[in-house]
């Protein structure tokens, strides 16, 4: 059963405890509100201001599990806080583990500060959960993908467009990287895991994947230097640094160019162009 008063008080307390810079928002010169404004939280949680305000007043409908998950992510809750707000709303919390999509607040705080750097947070199956603006400009807007298409490994073997940004001489090794990485995940997570279901799906849909799968390769490493052929700025040569959140099995991928290099200048240009020329 929903605890409307408890949920309302918890939401108010969490909103008032957050500062704009905690969630990647500008403070502005005339801010008088302690913490975030309701309209800012509503935007972060992808819901209307009226709906969120009613929850804070304790007069709204019982939010769905999907809405509570959006609130938990928008308010940058920890896993413990996420579970608490699910119970206040009258729902059982999601099972914790490596299949979750709730991004930890520490990882989000880092991503929020990378406005001038391509970066993304991905699951172990290569599903992009969050992107910096320049990450979306470099790699495409992940929010438009759904189902198995969210996995880069799935797109690699089923959608030729997924390979277009990568030089032809690297595509063979990248295919081996995705197949080998998925095999390691299936062994680690088991035959009933999402990794195993993804492998079965690819075996049924891709002759190339089936051939690579039959090789039983593991430990195949991607090239240290990432090369991208971007439709607006051309060839980019980038390094990729990875930060792992072991509690969530999420990785933060940050793409950087050597200062003063041609690729560094192209990244600066891409930050101006953004996604306006991309489909």
Secondary structure, DSSP 4 states (H G I P E B T S, - for coil): ---HHHHHHHHHHHHHH--GGGGT----TT--SSS--HHHHHHHTTS-HHHHHHHHHT-SPPPPHHHHHHHHHHTT--HHHHHHHHHHTT-PPPPPSTT--PPPHHHHHHHHT-TTSEEEEE-TT-BEEEE-HHHHHHH--GGG--GGGGBHHHHHHH-GGGGTTS-HHHHHHHHHHHHHHHHHHHHHH-TTSHHHHHHHHHHHH-HHHHHHHTTT---PPPPSEEEEEETTTEEEEEEEEEEEETTTTEEEEEEE--TTSHHHHHHHHHHHHTTTT--
